[in-house]
């Protein structure tokens, strides 16, 4: 009879009487591998910093003491003009609403398109199984393209404005949510689908009644998380001319001194809004997923 305690093949078995020495050897081996990886990481970090330093316009370390100079100048000027901050916050509120609209529309489009691609790229659920690799690669392409690159191309074609930002963020969100939605759909129970199929239900009815109720909490949670990300992305895209509060922030910073109170007002408005939406979406995500 073959001894299968340590494998089905005959050969040398572990010496259980010397388990302490075996444990010490394994620990030393792990420490050696960890040390080698740490040395490689430090070497790569040092070489990367050296390369960046050589390509930088100036000496990073020599100019490190100036790191706080610009923020200090901005804050001191804004503090001197602090009486203007409430008025400036109200002035830039419409731009903030435009930024939120960009994020909301892009998230809605991305969620609908991503959900469709997720179902069409999930094994066992896809309407056309042969096209699963096509939909997955298409989602990978959307996810790999940075929003700012898409926005720059669209601005060149369509001109500046929020439309370019909506399309850019929606495309990237489609790829990202298709990946997340597909992973959630793969873990769904297929028995309701099989039951609906046995009654003659169409493919759409099987998905809508058998799969969507199962994945809806996770999908809504992912969509809320993506909305948080898209609010920040829409503000960043404003710097390249896609509208919203980011564009106003760019203009205020370009003017420099004398406009720093506007810079601080926009930063405060944007920071408080993002923080509020982060907390709100986190609350609703917990309620959707955990039920409290």
C-alpha positions as CSV (number, residue, x, y, z in Angstrom):
1,X,0.0,0.0,0.0
2,X,1.4,3.4,-1.0
3,X,1.9,5.9,1.8
4,X,-0.1,9.0,0.7
5,X,0.5,11.1,3.8
6,X,2.9,13.3,1.9
7,X,2.0,12.5,-1.7
8,X,1.1,9.5,-3.8
9,X,4.6,9.0,-5.3
10,X,7.2,6.9,-3.4
11,X,10.3,8.7,-2.2
12,X,11.9,10.4,0.8
13,X,9.3,11.4,3.4
14,X,9.6,14.4,5.8
15,X,11.3,13.7,9.0
16,X,8.6,14.5,11.6
17,X,11.1,14.0,14.5
18,X,13.0,17.1,13.3
19,X,10.2,19.5,12.7
20,X,11.9,22.4,14.6
21,X,14.9,22.3,12.2
22,X,12.5,22.2,9.2
23,X,10.6,25.2,10.5
24,X,13.8,27.1,11.0
25,X,15.0,26.4,7.5
26,X,11.7,27.5,6.0
27,X,11.8,30.7,8.0
28,X,15.4,31.5,6.9
29,X,14.4,30.8,3.3
30,X,11.5,33.2,3.6
31,X,13.7,35.9,5.1
32,X,16.3,35.5,2.4
33,X,13.6,35.9,-0.3
34,X,12.2,38.9,1.5
35,X,15.6,40.5,1.8
36,X,16.3,40.0,-1.9
37,X,12.9,41.5,-2.9
38,X,13.5,44.5,-0.6
39,X,17.0,45.1,-2.1
40,X,15.6,44.9,-5.7
41,X,12.8,47.3,-4.7
42,X,15.2,49.8,-3.2
43,X,17.5,49.5,-6.3
44,X,14.6,50.1,-8.7
45,X,13.3,53.0,-6.6
46,X,16.8,54.6,-6.5
47,X,17.4,54.2,-10.2
48,X,13.9,55.5,-11.0
49,X,14.5,58.6,-8.8
50,X,17.9,59.1,-10.5
51,X,16.3,59.0,-13.9
52,X,13.5,61.4,-13.0
53,X,16.1,63.7,-11.4
54,X,18.2,63.8,-14.6
55,X,15.1,64.6,-16.7
56,X,13.7,67.2,-14.3
57,X,14.0,70.9,-15.2
58,X,15.8,71.6,-11.9
59,X,17.4,69.9,-8.9
60,X,14.6,68.3,-6.8
61,X,16.5,68.0,-3.6
62,X,18.0,71.5,-3.9
63,X,14.6,73.0,-4.4
64,X,12.9,71.0,-1.7
65,X,12.9,73.9,0.8
66,X,10.6,75.8,-1.6
67,X,7.9,73.2,-1.3
68,X,5.8,75.2,1.1
69,X,6.4,78.6,-0.6
70,X,3.5,78.6,-3.0
71,X,0.9,77.2,-0.6
72,X,2.0,79.7,2.0
73,X,1.5,82.5,-0.5
74,X,-1.9,81.3,-1.5
75,X,-3.1,80.8,2.0
76,X,-1.8,84.2,3.3
77,X,-3.5,86.1,0.4
78,X,-6.7,84.2,0.9
79,X,-6.7,84.9,4.6
80,X,-6.2,88.6,4.0
81,X,-9.2,88.5,1.7
82,X,-11.2,86.0,3.8
83,X,-14.3,88.3,3.7
84,X,-14.7,87.6,0.0
85,X,-14.8,83.8,0.4
86,X,-18.6,83.3,1.0
87,X,-19.4,85.5,-2.1
88,X,-16.8,83.5,-4.2
89,X,-18.2,80.2,-3.0
90,X,-21.7,81.3,-4.2
91,X,-20.2,82.6,-7.4
92,X,-18.6,79.2,-8.3
93,X,-21.5,77.1,-7.2
94,X,-23.0,76.8,-10.8
95,X,-19.6,75.5,-12.0
96,X,-19.7,72.9,-9.2
97,X,-23.2,71.8,-10.3
98,X,-21.9,71.5,-13.9
99,X,-19.1,69.2,-12.6
100,X,-21.6,67.1,-10.7
101,X,-23.8,66.9,-13.7
102,X,-20.9,65.7,-15.8
103,X,-20.0,63.0,-13.3
104,X,-23.7,61.9,-12.9
105,X,-24.5,61.6,-16.6
106,X,-21.2,59.8,-17.3
107,X,-21.7,57.4,-14.4
108,X,-25.3,56.6,-15.6
109,X,-24.1,56.0,-19.2
110,X,-21.2,53.9,-18.0
111,X,-23.4,51.8,-15.6
112,X,-25.9,51.0,-18.3
113,X,-23.3,50.2,-21.0
114,X,-21.0,48.4,-18.5
115,X,-23.9,46.3,-17.2
116,X,-24.8,45.3,-20.8
117,X,-21.2,44.4,-21.6
118,X,-20.9,42.5,-18.3
119,X,-23.8,40.2,-19.1
120,X,-22.6,39.7,-22.6
121,X,-19.1,38.8,-21.4
122,X,-20.1,36.4,-18.6
123,X,-19.9,32.7,-19.1
124,X,-23.2,31.0,-18.7
125,X,-25.2,34.2,-19.2
126,X,-23.9,35.6,-22.5
127,X,-26.4,35.8,-25.4
128,X,-23.7,35.0,-27.9
129,X,-21.0,32.9,-26.1
130,X,-18.7,33.1,-29.1
131,X,-18.4,36.9,-28.7
132,X,-17.4,36.8,-25.0
133,X,-13.7,37.4,-25.8
134,X,-14.7,40.4,-28.1
135,X,-16.7,42.1,-25.3
136,X,-14.0,41.4,-22.7
137,X,-11.3,42.9,-24.9
138,X,-13.5,45.9,-25.7
139,X,-14.0,46.5,-22.0
140,X,-10.2,46.2,-21.5
141,X,-9.6,48.9,-24.1
142,X,-12.1,51.3,-22.6
143,X,-10.6,50.7,-19.2
144,X,-7.0,51.1,-20.4
145,X,-7.6,54.5,-22.0
146,X,-7.1,57.4,-19.5
147,X,-10.0,59.9,-19.3
148,X,-7.7,62.8,-20.0
149,X,-6.4,61.3,-23.2
150,X,-9.9,60.7,-24.5
151,X,-10.9,64.2,-23.5
152,X,-8.0,65.8,-25.3
153,X,-8.8,64.0,-28.5
154,X,-12.5,64.9,-28.2
155,X,-11.7,68.6,-27.5
156,X,-9.6,68.6,-30.6
157,X,-12.6,67.2,-32.6
158,X,-15.6,68.8,-30.8
159,X,-14.0,71.8,-29.1
160,X,-14.0,72.6,-25.4
161,X,-17.0,71.9,-23.2
162,X,-18.7,69.4,-21.0
163,X,-19.6,67.0,-23.8
164,X,-16.0,65.9,-24.2
165,X,-15.7,65.3,-20.4
166,X,-19.0,63.2,-20.3
167,X,-17.9,61.0,-23.2
168,X,-14.4,60.5,-21.9
169,X,-15.5,59.6,-18.4
170,X,-18.4,57.5,-19.6
171,X,-16.0,55.4,-21.8
172,X,-13.6,54.7,-19.0
173,X,-16.4,54.0,-16.6
174,X,-17.9,51.5,-19.0
175,X,-14.7,49.5,-19.1
176,X,-14.3,49.7,-15.3
177,X,-17.8,48.8,-14.4
178,X,-18.1,46.1,-17.0
179,X,-15.2,44.3,-15.3
180,X,-16.7,44.7,-11.8
181,X,-20.2,43.9,-12.9
182,X,-19.0,40.8,-14.7
183,X,-17.2,39.4,-11.6
184,X,-20.4,39.9,-9.6
185,X,-22.5,38.2,-12.3
186,X,-20.2,35.2,-12.4
187,X,-21.0,34.5,-8.8
188,X,-24.7,34.6,-9.3
189,X,-26.8,31.5,-8.7
190,X,-27.9,30.1,-12.1
191,X,-30.8,28.0,-10.8
192,X,-33.4,30.8,-11.2
193,X,-32.2,31.2,-14.8
194,X,-32.6,27.5,-15.4
195,X,-36.1,27.5,-13.9
196,X,-37.1,30.5,-16.0
197,X,-35.7,28.8,-19.1
198,X,-37.7,25.6,-18.4
199,X,-40.9,27.7,-18.5
200,X,-40.1,29.2,-21.9
201,X,-38.8,32.6,-20.7
202,X,-36.8,34.6,-23.2
203,X,-33.1,35.3,-22.6
204,X,-33.9,38.9,-21.6
205,X,-36.5,37.7,-19.1
206,X,-34.0,35.2,-17.7
207,X,-31.5,37.9,-17.1
208,X,-33.9,40.5,-15.8
209,X,-35.8,38.2,-13.4
210,X,-33.1,35.7,-12.5
211,X,-29.8,37.6,-12.4
212,X,-30.5,41.3,-11.9
213,X,-32.2,40.9,-8.5
214,X,-29.2,39.0,-7.3
215,X,-26.5,41.4,-8.5
216,X,-28.4,44.7,-8.1
217,X,-27.0,45.5,-4.6
218,X,-23.4,45.0,-5.6
219,X,-23.9,46.8,-9.0
220,X,-25.4,49.8,-7.2
221,X,-22.5,49.8,-4.7
222,X,-20.0,49.8,-7.6
223,X,-21.9,52.5,-9.4
224,X,-21.9,54.8,-6.3
225,X,-18.1,54.2,-5.9
226,X,-17.6,55.0,-9.5
227,X,-19.6,58.2,-9.1
228,X,-17.2,59.3,-6.4
229,X,-14.3,58.7,-8.7
230,X,-16.0,60.5,-11.6
231,X,-16.6,63.6,-9.5
232,X,-12.9,64.0,-9.1
233,X,-12.2,63.0,-12.7
234,X,-14.6,65.7,-14.0
235,X,-12.9,68.3,-11.9
236,X,-9.5,67.3,-13.2
237,X,-10.7,67.3,-16.8
238,X,-11.7,70.9,-16.4
239,X,-8.0,71.7,-16.5
240,X,-7.8,70.7,-20.2
241,X,-10.9,72.7,-21.1
242,X,-13.8,70.3,-20.5
243,X,-15.8,72.7,-18.4
244,X,-16.9,72.6,-14.8
245,X,-15.2,73.9,-11.7
246,X,-11.8,72.5,-12.8
247,X,-11.7,75.0,-15.6
248,X,-12.4,77.9,-13.3
249,X,-9.6,76.7,-11.0
250,X,-7.2,76.6,-13.9
251,X,-8.0,80.1,-14.9
252,X,-7.7,81.4,-11.3
253,X,-4.3,79.8,-10.9
254,X,-3.0,81.1,-14.2
255,X,-3.8,84.6,-13.2
256,X,-1.6,84.1,-10.1
257,X,-1.4,86.7,-7.3
258,X,-4.6,88.7,-6.7
259,X,-6.7,85.6,-7.6
260,X,-5.6,83.3,-4.8
261,X,-8.7,84.0,-2.8
262,X,-10.7,82.5,-5.7
263,X,-8.3,79.5,-5.8
264,X,-9.0,78.8,-2.1
265,X,-12.7,79.3,-2.5
266,X,-12.8,76.7,-5.3
267,X,-10.6,74.3,-3.4
268,X,-12.9,74.6,-0.4
269,X,-16.0,74.1,-2.4
270,X,-14.6,71.1,-4.3
271,X,-13.1,69.5,-1.2
272,X,-16.2,69.8,0.9
273,X,-18.4,68.5,-2.0
274,X,-16.2,65.4,-2.6
275,X,-15.9,64.7,1.1
276,X,-19.7,64.9,1.4
277,X,-20.4,62.6,-1.5
278,X,-17.7,60.1,-0.3
279,X,-19.5,59.9,3.1
280,X,-22.9,59.7,1.5
281,X,-22.1,57.0,-1.0
282,X,-20.2,55.0,1.6
283,X,-23.3,55.1,3.8
284,X,-25.5,53.8,1.1
285,X,-23.0,51.2,-0.1
286,X,-22.9,49.7,3.4
287,X,-26.7,49.7,3.5
288,X,-26.9,48.0,0.1
289,X,-24.3,45.4,0.7
290,X,-24.5,44.7,4.5
291,X,-28.1,45.9,5.1
292,X,-27.2,48.5,7.7
